[in-house]
C-alpha cells in the first residue's frame, strides 16, 4: 500500500481510539473530521473549495474528501 493509504489507516485508527477514550484535542477545531475552514466554505456554498482545502489538510483522495464534505452538507 502507498504511504498515503497507510497514513489514512493510521489516522482512522487513532481517531477511533481518541473517540473511544473520549479524548479531545482542544487545539483542533475539527467537527466530524472537517476543520472550521472547510465547514465555513461548505456552509457558504463553496463546495469545491471546501473539498480542495479538506484534501490539502487531510491528504485524502478526491472521492473521500468529496464524500466527507457532502455528508456534512447533507447533515446540516
C-alpha positions as CSV (number, residue, x, y, z in Angstrom):
1,X,0.0,0.0,0.0
2,X,1.1,3.6,-0.6
3,X,2.3,5.8,2.2
4,X,-0.8,7.9,1.9
5,X,-3.1,4.9,2.3
6,X,-1.1,3.7,5.3
7,X,-1.2,7.1,6.9
8,X,-5.0,7.3,6.4
9,X,-5.5,4.0,8.1
10,X,-3.3,5.0,11.0
11,X,-5.2,8.3,11.4
12,X,-8.5,6.5,11.3
13,X,-7.4,4.1,14.0
14,X,-6.0,6.9,16.1
15,X,-9.3,8.8,15.7
16,X,-11.2,5.7,16.8
17,X,-9.0,5.3,19.9
18,X,-9.4,9.0,20.8
19,X,-13.2,8.8,20.4
20,X,-13.3,5.5,22.5
21,X,-11.4,7.1,25.3
22,X,-13.2,10.4,24.9
23,X,-10.0,12.4,24.4
24,X,-10.4,15.7,22.6
25,X,-7.6,17.9,21.4
26,X,-8.7,21.4,22.3
27,X,-6.2,22.9,19.9
28,X,-8.1,21.4,16.9
29,X,-11.3,23.0,15.7
30,X,-12.5,19.8,14.0
31,X,-16.1,18.6,13.9
32,X,-16.9,15.3,12.1
33,X,-13.4,15.3,10.6
34,X,-13.8,18.8,9.0
35,X,-12.0,21.9,10.1
36,X,-13.7,25.1,10.8
37,X,-12.4,26.5,7.5
38,X,-13.8,23.6,5.5
39,X,-17.2,23.8,7.2
40,X,-17.3,27.6,6.6
41,X,-16.6,27.1,2.9
42,X,-19.2,24.4,2.6
43,X,-21.8,26.5,4.5
44,X,-21.3,29.4,2.2
45,X,-21.8,27.3,-1.0
46,X,-18.2,26.9,-1.9
47,X,-18.3,23.1,-2.0
48,X,-15.5,22.6,-4.5
49,X,-13.2,24.9,-2.5
50,X,-14.2,23.0,0.7
51,X,-13.2,19.7,-0.9
52,X,-9.9,21.1,-2.1
53,X,-9.0,22.5,1.3
54,X,-10.1,19.3,3.0
55,X,-7.8,17.3,0.7
56,X,-4.9,19.5,1.5
57,X,-5.5,19.4,5.2
58,X,-6.0,15.6,5.4
59,X,-4.2,14.1,2.5
60,X,-7.5,12.3,1.5
61,X,-8.2,11.4,-2.1
62,X,-10.8,13.3,-4.1
63,X,-13.6,10.8,-3.6
64,X,-13.1,10.6,0.2
65,X,-12.9,14.4,0.6
66,X,-15.9,14.9,-1.6
67,X,-17.9,12.3,0.4
68,X,-16.9,13.9,3.7
69,X,-18.0,17.4,2.6
70,X,-21.2,16.1,1.1
71,X,-22.0,14.1,4.2
72,X,-21.5,17.3,6.2
73,X,-23.8,19.3,3.9
74,X,-26.5,16.6,3.9
75,X,-26.5,16.6,7.7
76,X,-26.8,20.3,8.0
